[in-house]
Amino acid sequence: MRPVNGIHVNVGVVQGGTRSNVVAAEAFAEIDARFATAAESKTVEQSLLNVVPFDPQVRVKVTGGINRPPLERN
C-alpha cells in the first residue's frame, strides 16, 4: 500500500489549565506535519506562522519550525 501524497497534520499533544472548572491561563499543542515537497513544507510553515486568534484577548505564539526537509522523489 502506498501512502497518499500531500500534506498531513496531526495535533498529537494538547495541554492547558489546572482544573476542569477554571478557564486556562495558557495552553499549548504540539503539531506534527508531513509533506512530500519543499513547496508543501513552505505552505505548512506559512499557515502555522499566520495563525490569528478570533478573540482579541488571546495571543498565539508559534515556536519551532521545519526540522527535517522532505525527501522529494525524482
Residue pairs with C-beta under 8 A, 6 or more apart in sequence:
5 36
6 35
6 36
6 40
7 33
7 34
7 35
7 40
7 43
7 44
8 33
8 34
8 35
9 31
9 32
9 33
9 34
9 44
10 31
10 32
10 33
11 29
11 30
11 31
12 30
12 31
12 32
13 29
13 30
14 27
14 28
14 29
14 30
15 27
15 28
15 29
16 24
16 26
16 27
16 28
17 23
17 24
17 25
17 27
18 24
31 48
33 41
33 44
33 48
35 41
35 43
35 44
35 70
36 70
36 72
36 73
37 70
37 72
38 69
38 70
38 72
40 70
41 66
41 69
41 70
44 66
45 65
45 66
48 62
49 62
51 60
51 62
52 60
53 59
53 60
